Amino acid sequence: MQTALGAETADAHPVAANARARLWLAPRLLAGLNLQQWLADGELLLSAQAREEAGSGRGAARRVALAGNEGVWRVNRHGGLLGRLRGDRFGSPRRLAREVEVVARLRRLEIATPPVLLALAVRRGGAWRQHLLTALVPDACTLFEVRQDAGAAAAARALLEELFDVGLWASDLHPANLLWQPGPRCCWIVDLAGARLLQRPLRRGERRARIARFLRYFVKHAGAVPAPYAGWGA
């Protein structure tokens, strides 16, 4: 189910590009930013606005205030062995473009995921760095942080079933990429880099495999599957 945060910001779309940069912006930011300056110096501008870390994952996320909008900035990175070899260097902006589109499609399906405020791909030499700024979810924490909360676990299971039903395939789906917002008792999915939407719901075996991978995160980082998640893998 979509929430107020998801409804208040229209989806980001391509607004400017040159040989060395690509920029996507939410419409509400268009009037407040110099597009050519962002193409030329976007990485420096993000760094200048960045504050404390927010969340976890492969890339350290930072809070950024941009034109009066609070957001969370993340630099995309490869995972696994490729991450050690390539880090945050990509061959093209395509992965970032797909992430912006996946977020927009999920929001149109009324899935709770924060809207993209700004996306920026910058070419340095023969590689591209990819930056994503999504709207801040107020008063939220990761599902991993509240892993003993039965209400958060129930909301997470409902969200995962929604995602599986709409055909989301996300290889990096784990408890640190779900946010729990206790006020409205809502669970959000964040960090959709590399995710894609299939043209069908996930099959039973695919769902079980995604759930098993999700639960392994608890074992790896907390030593065991928390009690509220007992029976999820059945």
Backbone as CSV, one residue per row, in Angstrom:
resi,resn,N_x,N_y,N_z,CA_x,CA_y,CA_z,C_x,C_y,C_z
1,MET,0.851,-1.197,0.000,0.000,0.000,0.000,0.882,1.240,0.000
2,GLN,0.579,2.167,-0.902,1.360,3.397,-0.978,1.041,4.288,0.223
3,THR,1.994,5.151,0.580,1.844,6.010,1.739,1.946,7.465,1.332
4,ALA,1.755,8.355,2.295,1.783,9.787,1.992,3.117,10.221,1.417
5,LEU,4.205,9.692,1.953,5.524,10.074,1.447,5.652,9.735,-0.027
6,GLY,5.167,8.556,-0.419,5.266,8.156,-1.814,4.401,8.989,-2.726
7,ALA,3.329,9.585,-2.200,2.409,10.326,-3.048,2.810,11.774,-3.236
8,GLU,3.650,12.310,-2.341,3.850,13.747,-2.360,4.914,14.215,-3.354
9,THR,5.697,13.295,-3.913,6.759,13.663,-4.825,6.605,12.889,-6.120
10,ALA,6.451,13.601,-7.253,6.336,12.938,-8.541,7.655,12.270,-8.900
11,ASP,7.581,11.306,-9.799,8.745,10.503,-10.136,9.812,11.311,-10.866
12,ALA,11.076,10.974,-10.585,12.193,11.599,-11.280,12.207,11.145,-12.737
13,HIS,12.705,12.012,-13.610,12.809,11.679,-15.020,14.057,12.352,-15.596
14,PRO,14.567,11.897,-16.753,15.770,12.507,-17.328,15.529,13.974,-17.658
15,VAL,16.468,14.839,-17.258,16.305,16.270,-17.510,17.490,16.895,-18.234
16,ALA,18.676,16.266,-18.140,19.851,16.866,-18.782,20.912,15.790,-18.962
17,ALA,21.731,15.958,-20.000,22.787,14.989,-20.274,23.843,15.612,-21.170
18,ASN,25.058,15.124,-21.036,26.110,15.433,-21.992,27.002,14.197,-22.092
19,ALA,28.147,14.324,-22.723,29.002,13.155,-22.944,29.542,12.564,-21.648
20,ARG,29.542,13.322,-20.574,30.182,12.885,-19.338,29.235,12.795,-18.138
21,ALA,27.958,13.076,-18.326,27.038,13.027,-17.181,25.599,12.841,-17.648
22,ARG,24.801,12.214,-16.789,23.360,12.056,-16.995,22.675,12.469,-15.699
23,LEU,21.567,13.202,-15.808,20.878,13.715,-14.619,19.390,13.452,-14.718
24,TRP,18.832,12.882,-13.636,17.391,12.690,-13.471,16.949,13.523,-12.267
25,LEU,15.788,14.161,-12.364,15.289,14.971,-11.256,13.790,14.779,-11.080
26,ALA,13.351,14.848,-9.814,11.919,14.948,-9.548,11.448,16.342,-9.945
27,PRO,10.238,16.489,-10.500,9.767,17.796,-10.964,9.842,18.901,-9.924
28,ARG,9.667,18.563,-8.647,9.656,19.604,-7.619,11.027,20.252,-7.438
29,LEU,12.102,19.621,-7.958,13.442,20.177,-7.823,13.882,20.982,-9.041
30,LEU,13.123,20.931,-10.105,13.565,21.553,-11.351,13.803,23.051,-11.212
31,ALA,12.941,23.723,-10.480,13.055,25.184,-10.382,14.204,25.620,-9.481
32,GLY,14.690,24.740,-8.639,15.673,25.165,-7.643,17.114,24.822,-7.959
33,LEU,17.364,24.116,-9.073,18.713,23.658,-9.358,19.194,24.136,-10.727
34,ASN,20.480,24.406,-10.832,21.122,24.756,-12.087,21.561,23.453,-12.765
35,LEU,20.882,23.053,-13.826,21.123,21.746,-14.421,22.539,21.607,-14.962
36,GLN,23.031,22.641,-15.621,24.375,22.560,-16.185,25.441,22.480,-15.088
37,GLN,25.199,23.156,-13.986,26.138,23.064,-12.866,26.137,21.656,-12.287
38,TRP,24.971,21.036,-12.223,24.894,19.680,-11.701,25.556,18.682,-12.638
39,LEU,25.445,18.893,-13.941,26.149,18.019,-14.874,27.655,18.139,-14.704
40,ALA,28.126,19.350,-14.461,29.566,19.591,-14.360,30.133,19.222,-12.992
41,ASP,29.397,19.523,-11.914,29.962,19.415,-10.557,29.038,18.686,-9.594
42,GLY,28.189,17.811,-10.093,27.183,17.175,-9.246,27.750,16.411,-8.070
43,GLU,28.846,15.698,-8.284,29.436,14.937,-7.178,29.914,15.863,-6.067
44,LEU,30.536,16.960,-6.432,30.997,17.925,-5.425,29.819,18.570,-4.705
45,LEU,28.750,18.845,-5.439,27.572,19.468,-4.827,26.920,18.522,-3.819
46,LEU,26.837,17.250,-4.149,26.289,16.280,-3.203,27.169,16.180,-1.962
47,SER,28.474,16.108,-2.164,29.395,16.011,-1.032,29.285,17.224,-0.113
48,ALA,29.107,18.391,-0.712,29.014,19.611,0.082,27.758,19.641,0.938
49,GLN,26.695,18.977,0.474,25.430,18.977,1.199,25.302,17.811,2.175
50,ALA,26.193,16.818,2.078,26.037,15.586,2.840,26.277,15.804,4.321
51,ARG,25.474,15.088,5.127,25.615,15.156,6.572,25.883,13.746,7.109
52,GLU,25.238,13.375,8.197,25.554,12.131,8.871,25.134,10.929,8.027
53,GLU,25.722,9.782,8.351,25.361,8.550,7.671,23.930,8.171,8.003
54,ALA,23.291,7.484,7.045,21.918,7.018,7.241,21.808,5.619,6.666
55,GLY,21.506,4.633,7.517,21.315,3.283,7.031,22.628,2.541,6.866
56,SER,22.534,1.412,6.158,23.693,0.546,5.960,23.633,-0.057,4.579
57,GLY,24.612,-0.908,4.258,24.657,-1.525,2.950,26.043,-1.405,2.361
58,ARG,26.169,-1.773,1.074,27.485,-1.761,0.452,28.058,-0.361,0.382
59,GLY,27.219,0.643,0.047,27.684,2.011,-0.006,27.161,2.777,1.190
60,ALA,28.025,3.518,1.860,27.578,4.292,3.018,26.614,5.374,2.558
61,ALA,25.393,5.359,3.073,24.394,6.359,2.711,24.568,7.591,3.591
62,ARG,24.317,8.753,3.021,24.449,10.020,3.748,23.166,10.816,3.590
63,ARG,22.800,11.549,4.628,21.640,12.441,4.538,22.043,13.726,3.818
64,VAL,21.140,14.198,2.952,21.393,15.409,2.157,20.118,16.236,2.130
65,ALA,20.252,17.541,2.344,19.139,18.474,2.170,19.351,19.187,0.840
66,LEU,18.384,19.079,-0.056,18.530,19.629,-1.400,17.275,20.405,-1.765
67,ALA,17.437,21.723,-1.950,16.313,22.591,-2.315,15.129,22.388,-1.374
68,GLY,15.420,22.268,-0.084,14.368,22.132,0.908,13.820,20.727,1.070
69,ASN,14.423,19.745,0.396,13.959,18.359,0.471,15.001,17.516,1.189
70,GLU,14.569,16.756,2.201,15.461,15.857,2.921,15.543,14.530,2.178
71,GLY,16.783,14.099,1.899,16.966,12.853,1.178,18.111,12.037,1.721
72,VAL,18.244,10.830,1.194,19.334,9.922,1.535,20.097,9.624,0.246
73,TRP,21.390,9.902,0.275,22.251,9.768,-0.896,23.082,8.496,-0.782
74,ARG,23.070,7.715,-1.844,23.843,6.482,-1.898,24.619,6.434,-3.206
75,VAL,25.851,5.942,-3.155,26.656,5.688,-4.353,26.573,4.194,-4.652
76,ASN,26.136,3.837,-5.849,26.019,2.426,-6.208,27.386,1.759,-6.266
77,ARG,27.416,0.506,-5.790,28.630,-0.294,-5.830,28.291,-1.712,-6.274
78,HIS,29.245,-2.370,-6.896,29.082,-3.778,-7.218,29.121,-4.591,-5.928
79,GLY,28.522,-5.780,-5.969,28.582,-6.681,-4.837,29.560,-7.814,-5.074
80,GLY,29.851,-8.575,-4.019,30.659,-9.766,-4.126,32.075,-9.505,-4.614
81,LEU,32.602,-10.481,-5.360,33.966,-10.382,-5.881,34.110,-9.197,-6.815
82,LEU,33.079,-8.947,-7.628,33.136,-7.815,-8.548,33.256,-6.505,-7.784
83,GLY,32.658,-6.454,-6.595,32.770,-5.256,-5.776,34.198,-4.979,-5.358
84,ARG,34.929,-6.052,-5.056,36.331,-5.865,-4.668,37.190,-5.436,-5.853
85,LEU,36.777,-5.855,-7.044,37.555,-5.521,-8.231,37.176,-4.172,-8.837
86,ARG,35.856,-3.888,-8.847,35.373,-2.700,-9.557,34.837,-1.609,-8.641
87,GLY,34.494,-1.968,-7.409,34.003,-0.962,-6.467,32.777,-0.233,-6.988
88,ASP,32.896,1.091,-7.167,31.759,1.905,-7.625,31.891,2.302,-9.093
89,ARG,32.685,1.562,-9.851,32.901,1.887,-11.265,32.049,0.981,-12.152
90,PHE,31.244,1.596,-13.004,30.358,0.860,-13.903,30.686,1.214,-15.355
91,GLY,30.300,0.306,-16.260,30.608,0.526,-17.666,29.704,1.514,-18.360
92,SER,28.546,1.815,-17.760,27.577,2.733,-18.371,26.617,3.219,-17.288
93,PRO,25.726,4.170,-17.620,24.707,4.610,-16.651,23.479,3.706,-16.601
94,ARG,23.459,2.605,-17.351,22.220,1.843,-17.519,21.656,1.310,-16.206
95,ARG,22.526,0.830,-15.309,22.012,0.266,-14.059,21.263,1.326,-13.249
96,LEU,21.785,2.538,-13.226,21.113,3.616,-12.503,19.780,3.952,-13.159
97,ALA,19.762,4.010,-14.481,18.516,4.302,-15.192,17.461,3.244,-14.886
98,ARG,17.867,1.975,-14.828,16.908,0.905,-14.510,16.385,1.042,-13.085
99,GLU,17.249,1.437,-12.155,16.798,1.598,-10.772,15.762,2.713,-10.661
100,VAL,15.998,3.832,-11.332,15.031,4.926,-11.317,13.690,4.444,-11.863
101,GLU,13.722,3.650,-12.931,12.485,3.153,-13.528,11.796,2.132,-12.632
102,VAL,12.553,1.246,-11.988,11.953,0.261,-11.088,11.259,0.960,-9.924
103,VAL,11.900,1.974,-9.345,11.273,2.733,-8.259,9.956,3.351,-8.734
104,ALA,9.968,3.977,-9.907,8.761,4.613,-10.425,7.650,3.588,-10.664
105,ARG,8.012,2.433,-11.199,7.003,1.403,-11.473,6.425,0.838,-10.179
106,LEU,7.268,0.616,-9.182,6.752,0.127,-7.905,5.806,1.131,-7.270
107,ARG,6.151,2.393,-7.361,5.287,3.417,-6.776,3.950,3.496,-7.511
108,ARG,3.983,3.304,-8.830,2.716,3.283,-9.565,1.862,2.091,-9.156
109,LEU,2.512,1.031,-8.692,1.796,-0.148,-8.192,1.435,-0.020,-6.711
110,GLU,1.682,1.162,-6.143,1.375,1.480,-4.753,2.171,0.643,-3.760
111,ILE,3.424,0.339,-4.122,4.355,-0.310,-3.207,5.101,0.782,-2.441
112,ALA,5.313,0.572,-1.153,5.964,1.584,-0.318,7.474,1.582,-0.560
113,THR,7.930,2.496,-1.386,9.349,2.738,-1.604,9.538,4.236,-1.782
114,PRO,10.571,4.835,-1.191,10.723,6.287,-1.269,10.968,6.749,-2.704
115,PRO,10.381,7.871,-3.107,10.594,8.370,-4.459,12.017,8.862,-4.671
116,VAL,12.484,8.770,-5.910,13.796,9.302,-6.275,13.690,10.814,-6.423
117,LEU,14.548,11.544,-5.726,14.627,12.990,-5.878,15.616,13.370,-6.976
118,LEU,16.765,12.678,-7.002,17.810,12.999,-7.969,18.629,11.745,-8.238
119,ALA,18.988,11.542,-9.490,19.931,10.490,-9.871,20.968,11.118,-10.788
120,LEU,22.216,10.745,-10.587,23.313,11.350,-11.344,24.331,10.271,-11.686
121,ALA,24.650,10.151,-12.961,25.731,9.278,-13.416,26.826,10.155,-14.005
122,VAL,28.059,9.931,-13.565,29.185,10.773,-13.970,30.297,9.887,-14.523
123,ARG,30.794,10.254,-15.688,31.882,9.492,-16.301,33.232,10.052,-15.880
124,ARG,34.093,9.158,-15.399,35.460,9.509,-15.052,36.374,8.521,-15.767
125,GLY,37.114,8.988,-16.768,37.916,8.081,-17.571,37.011,7.149,-18.351
126,GLY,37.227,5.847,-18.226,36.392,4.887,-18.945,35.279,4.290,-18.118
127,ALA,35.016,4.815,-16.911,34.003,4.243,-16.027,33.023,5.316,-15.561
128,TRP,31.861,4.842,-15.114,30.806,5.730,-14.614,30.572,5.475,-13.134
129,ARG,30.384,6.557,-12.369,29.915,6.468,-10.983,28.432,6.841,-10.973
130,GLN,27.679,6.164,-10.102,26.227,6.310,-10.087,25.759,6.760,-8.701
131,HIS,25.030,7.858,-8.666,24.552,8.443,-7.413,23.022,8.468,-7.413
132,LEU,22.426,8.131,-6.274,20.971,8.161,-6.155,20.586,8.866,-4.857
133,LEU,19.669,9.815,-4.956,19.134,10.520,-3.792,17.641,10.241,-3.721
134,THR,17.215,9.543,-2.663,15.802,9.242,-2.469,15.271,10.015,-1.266
135,ALA,13.961,10.219,-1.235,13.344,10.968,-0.139,13.569,10.249,1.192
136,LEU,13.858,11.019,2.221,14.054,10.482,3.560,12.727,9.971,4.119
137,VAL,12.732,8.777,4.681,11.567,8.244,5.390,11.686,8.678,6.847
138,PRO,10.827,9.584,7.329,11.005,10.130,8.681,10.865,9.071,9.771
139,ASP,11.713,9.185,10.786,11.615,8.357,11.997,11.680,6.857,11.697
140,ALA,12.411,6.487,10.654,12.491,5.079,10.275,13.815,4.474,10.722
141,CYS,13.817,3.168,10.889,15.037,2.424,11.180,15.004,1.159,10.332
142,THR,16.129,0.469,10.221,16.127,-0.739,9.420,15.387,-1.861,10.145
143,LEU,14.886,-2.786,9.359,14.216,-3.940,9.937,15.187,-4.754,10.806
144,PHE,16.451,-4.766,10.415,17.451,-5.488,11.213,17.567,-4.904,12.618
145,GLU,17.481,-3.594,12.738,17.608,-2.948,14.040,16.466,-3.308,14.975
146,VAL,15.290,-3.592,14.423,14.119,-3.930,15.253,13.715,-5.384,15.012
147,ARG,14.705,-6.247,14.888,14.456,-7.626,14.477,13.640,-8.433,15.480
148,GLN,13.509,-7.968,16.727,12.689,-8.680,17.703,11.257,-8.146,17.771
149,ASP,10.926,-7.169,16.933,9.596,-6.560,16.927,8.664,-7.372,16.028
150,ALA,7.662,-8.004,16.629,6.751,-8.860,15.867,5.918,-8.060,14.869
151,GLY,5.543,-6.831,15.231,4.759,-6.006,14.321,5.549,-5.636,13.076
152,ALA,6.824,-5.310,13.259,7.679,-4.985,12.122,7.857,-6.210,11.234
153,ALA,8.027,-7.381,11.843,8.191,-8.606,11.062,6.947,-8.900,10.229
154,ALA,5.758,-8.700,10.814,4.520,-8.945,10.078,4.384,-7.983,8.900
155,ALA,4.735,-6.721,9.123,4.668,-5.741,8.036,5.672,-6.069,6.941
156,ALA,6.850,-6.555,7.346,7.871,-6.929,6.364,7.397,-8.103,5.513
157,ARG,6.794,-9.092,6.141,6.314,-10.257,5.385,5.239,-9.835,4.379
158,ALA,4.351,-8.929,4.805,3.317,-8.445,3.894,3.931,-7.695,2.711
159,LEU,4.952,-6.877,2.984,5.611,-6.147,1.910,6.316,-7.103,0.951
160,LEU,7.021,-8.097,1.484,7.701,-9.060,0.621,6.715,-9.791,-0.277
161,GLU,5.578,-10.169,0.264,4.577,-10.852,-0.562,4.055,-9.927,-1.673
162,GLU,3.875,-8.647,-1.352,3.494,-7.677,-2.390,4.552,-7.622,-3.487
163,LEU,5.811,-7.564,-3.071,6.907,-7.474,-4.037,6.985,-8.726,-4.901
164,PHE,6.819,-9.889,-4.293,6.847,-11.128,-5.060,5.660,-11.191,-6.023
165,ASP,4.513,-10.705,-5.575,3.314,-10.736,-6.419,3.459,-9.857,-7.666
166,VAL,4.157,-8.726,-7.535,4.325,-7.846,-8.699,5.548,-8.224,-9.525
167,GLY,6.270,-9.278,-9.105,7.368,-9.786,-9.912,8.715,-9.156,-9.668
168,LEU,8.936,-8.577,-8.488,10.239,-7.976,-8.222,11.283,-9.060,-7.971
169,TRP,12.391,-8.976,-8.707,13.541,-9.848,-8.474,14.680,-8.950,-8.020
170,ALA,15.037,-9.054,-6.753,16.097,-8.229,-6.180,17.105,-9.150,-5.510
171,SER,18.307,-9.212,-6.065,19.305,-10.133,-5.526,19.798,-9.706,-4.154
172,ASP,19.684,-8.410,-3.825,20.223,-7.888,-2.564,19.107,-7.550,-1.583
173,LEU,18.076,-8.380,-1.549,16.939,-8.141,-0.665,17.245,-8.717,0.712
174,HIS,17.424,-7.836,1.707,17.757,-8.297,3.056,17.202,-7.308,4.092
175,PRO,17.256,-7.653,5.395,16.620,-6.832,6.421,17.170,-5.429,6.578
176,ALA,18.377,-5.149,6.115,18.896,-3.783,6.193,18.406,-2.923,5.032
177,ASN,17.751,-3.541,4.042,17.179,-2.801,2.926,15.667,-2.643,3.042
178,LEU,15.133,-2.999,4.195,13.750,-2.691,4.531,13.752,-1.742,5.717
179,LEU,12.932,-0.711,5.647,12.818,0.262,6.731,11.486,0.081,7.444
180,TRP,11.522,0.220,8.757,10.325,0.149,9.591,10.026,1.541,10.111
181,GLN,8.811,2.014,9.843,8.349,3.321,10.299,7.266,3.070,11.350
182,PRO,7.605,3.175,12.638,6.688,2.713,13.671,5.409,3.526,13.793
183,GLY,5.447,4.847,13.479,4.234,5.655,13.604,3.074,5.090,12.803
184,PRO,3.210,5.061,11.464,2.146,4.479,10.640,2.221,2.960,10.543
185,ARG,3.222,2.361,11.227,3.438,0.905,11.197,3.563,0.420,9.751
186,CYS,4.486,1.046,9.057,4.669,0.791,7.632,6.085,0.301,7.373
187,CYS,6.240,-0.633,6.455,7.532,-1.133,6.043,7.810,-0.668,4.609
188,TRP,9.029,-0.183,4.377,9.452,0.354,3.079,10.611,-0.464,2.530
189,ILE,10.712,-0.569,1.210,11.888,-1.156,0.594,12.746,-0.040,0.009
190,VAL,14.064,-0.139,0.226,15.016,0.834,-0.298,16.157,0.070,-0.974
191,ASP,17.017,0.806,-1.672,18.197,0.239,-2.341,17.794,-0.836,-3.339
192,LEU,17.289,-0.397,-4.487,16.833,-1.309,-5.533,17.829,-1.413,-6.681
193,ALA,19.101,-1.089,-6.415,20.131,-1.217,-7.444,20.213,-2.661,-7.907
194,GLY,20.161,-2.874,-9.206,20.249,-4.214,-9.769,18.939,-4.971,-9.792
195,ALA,17.880,-4.431,-9.186,16.581,-5.119,-9.177,15.899,-4.987,-10.537
196,ARG,14.992,-5.903,-10.802,14.204,-5.817,-12.030,12.810,-6.365,-11.753
197,LEU,11.878,-5.980,-12.607,10.506,-6.477,-12.505,10.271,-7.480,-13.626
198,LEU,9.962,-8.704,-13.238,9.625,-9.730,-14.212,8.222,-9.461,-14.768
199,GLN,7.878,-10.154,-15.799,6.543,-9.990,-16.392,5.528,-10.947,-15.777
200,ARG,5.823,-11.416,-14.566,4.967,-12.390,-13.884,5.287,-12.364,-12.395
201,PRO,4.393,-12.860,-11.560,4.726,-13.021,-10.145,5.828,-14.059,-9.965
202,LEU,6.574,-13.956,-8.880,7.588,-14.964,-8.591,6.918,-16.301,-8.286
203,ARG,7.559,-17.371,-8.751,7.044,-18.710,-8.499,7.363,-19.124,-7.063
204,ARG,6.732,-20.197,-6.626,6.875,-20.629,-5.236,8.334,-20.874,-4.880
205,GLY,9.066,-21.588,-5.737,10.468,-21.868,-5.460,11.312,-20.611,-5.419
206,GLU,10.997,-19.658,-6.267,11.729,-18.389,-6.283,11.478,-17.602,-5.006
207,ARG,10.235,-17.631,-4.546,9.906,-16.933,-3.296,10.656,-17.558,-2.118
208,ARG,10.672,-18.889,-2.072,11.365,-19.572,-0.978,12.855,-19.238,-0.992
209,ALA,13.430,-19.159,-2.187,14.851,-18.833,-2.294,15.126,-17.407,-1.825
210,ARG,14.235,-16.463,-2.165,14.413,-15.068,-1.727,14.274,-14.966,-0.210
211,ILE,13.298,-15.679,0.351,13.097,-15.661,1.803,14.304,-16.275,2.514
212,ALA,14.815,-17.386,1.988,15.971,-18.037,2.609,17.172,-17.097,2.621
213,ARG,17.389,-16.396,1.517,18.501,-15.441,1.465,18.271,-14.306,2.457
214,PHE,17.031,-13.848,2.565,16.659,-12.794,3.503,16.991,-13.214,4.936
215,LEU,16.635,-14.440,5.303,16.862,-14.924,6.667,18.341,-15.156,6.951
216,ARG,19.116,-15.522,5.938,20.555,-15.745,6.150,21.260,-14.474,6.619
217,TYR,20.719,-13.321,6.267,21.317,-12.064,6.719,21.291,-11.993,8.249
218,PHE,20.171,-12.412,8.853,20.088,-12.424,10.311,21.153,-13.350,10.909
219,VAL,21.289,-14.526,10.324,22.249,-15.496,10.845,23.661,-14.939,10.742
220,LYS,23.984,-14.333,9.611,25.330,-13.809,9.391,25.652,-12.654,10.328
221,HIS,24.690,-11.750,10.539,24.980,-10.517,11.269,24.481,-10.513,12.711
222,ALA,23.587,-11.442,13.072,23.079,-11.481,14.446,23.241,-12.852,15.091
223,GLY,23.703,-13.833,14.332,23.974,-15.148,14.899,22.832,-16.132,14.825
224,ALA,21.596,-15.648,14.579,20.440,-16.546,14.531,19.259,-15.801,13.907
225,VAL,18.289,-16.577,13.462,17.041,-15.983,12.963,16.204,-15.552,14.172
226,PRO,15.782,-14.290,14.262,14.996,-13.832,15.415,13.658,-14.566,15.520
227,ALA,13.148,-14.628,16.719,11.910,-15.353,16.993,10.733,-14.930,16.105
228,PRO,10.513,-13.621,15.827,9.361,-13.250,15.005,9.415,-13.800,13.570
229,TYR,10.592,-14.312,13.156,10.742,-14.826,11.787,10.754,-16.345,11.736
230,ALA,10.545,-16.978,12.875,10.507,-18.434,12.916,9.370,-18.929,12.033
231,GLY,9.649,-19.912,11.213,8.627,-20.463,10.326,8.553,-19.807,8.964
232,TRP,9.283,-18.710,8.757,9.256,-18.048,7.455,9.761,-18.962,6.342
233,GLY,10.734,-19.797,6.658,11.325,-20.631,5.597,10.568,-21.921,5.347
234,ALA,9.455,-22.122,6.058,8.718,-23.386,5.908,7.987,-23.451,4.573
